[in-house]
């Protein structure tokens, strides 16, 4: 795993998310109020140093929390990350980011 520190939300993602959700959303609130709880550093001891780098465990933890709040399957959560502007905001992704495969 290559830990990444808490990341800035891309400007375009902020602009579009705030326009689409002027009052915010659960995902946006998660980012704004508790997002720093989901840092990679706290998961570092659980990962080895060999092999292919893993997806950000902090991002996966946040996706899992959002998945739970919306009662989604793994596949549905992956689809939300691919298409939902507020989820992209929550994870600090570019609007064009495809998300990740549900089988990871």
KAVENFEN-V262920 format. One record per pair of residues at least 12 apart in sequence whose ideal C-beta (glycine too) atoms are under 7 Angstrom apart, sorted by the first residue. I is the first residue (numbers start at 1). J is the second residue. D is the distance in Angstrom with one decimal. If there is no record, write none. Layout:
# KAVENFEN-V262920
i=I j=J d=D
i=I j=J d=D
This chain:
# KAVENFEN-V262920
i=1 j=40 d=6.9
i=1 j=44 d=6.5
i=1 j=47 d=3.7
i=1 j=53 d=6.1
i=1 j=54 d=4.7
i=1 j=57 d=6.7
i=2 j=53 d=5.0
i=3 j=40 d=3.7
i=3 j=41 d=5.3
i=3 j=44 d=5.4
i=4 j=40 d=5.6
i=4 j=56 d=5.9
i=6 j=35 d=6.9
i=6 j=36 d=5.4
i=6 j=39 d=5.9
i=7 j=92 d=4.2
i=8 j=92 d=6.5
i=9 j=89 d=5.7
i=9 j=92 d=4.7
i=10 j=94 d=5.1
i=12 j=95 d=5.9
i=13 j=88 d=5.5
i=13 j=89 d=5.4
i=13 j=93 d=6.6
i=13 j=94 d=6.4
i=13 j=95 d=5.5
i=14 j=89 d=6.8
i=16 j=85 d=5.7
i=16 j=95 d=6.2
i=17 j=85 d=5.0
i=17 j=86 d=5.7
i=17 j=89 d=3.9
i=20 j=85 d=5.2
i=21 j=86 d=5.6
i=25 j=86 d=4.2
i=26 j=69 d=5.8
i=27 j=66 d=5.5
i=27 j=86 d=4.2
i=27 j=87 d=5.0
i=27 j=89 d=6.8
i=27 j=90 d=4.1
i=28 j=86 d=5.1
i=28 j=89 d=5.3
i=28 j=90 d=6.2
i=30 j=62 d=6.6
i=30 j=65 d=6.6
i=30 j=66 d=6.5
i=30 j=90 d=5.5
i=31 j=89 d=6.1
i=31 j=90 d=4.1
i=38 j=58 d=4.1
i=38 j=61 d=4.8
i=38 j=62 d=4.4
i=39 j=58 d=5.0
i=40 j=56 d=5.6
i=40 j=57 d=5.7
i=40 j=58 d=4.5
i=43 j=57 d=3.8
i=43 j=58 d=6.7
i=55 j=100 d=5.7
i=55 j=104 d=5.8
i=59 j=91 d=5.3
i=62 j=90 d=6.3
i=62 j=91 d=6.3
i=63 j=77 d=5.7
i=63 j=81 d=6.2
i=66 j=87 d=6.4
i=66 j=90 d=6.7
i=74 j=102 d=4.8
i=75 j=102 d=4.3
i=78 j=99 d=5.8
i=78 j=100 d=6.3
i=78 j=101 d=6.7
i=78 j=102 d=3.7
i=81 j=99 d=3.7
i=81 j=100 d=6.9
i=82 j=98 d=5.7
i=82 j=99 d=4.0
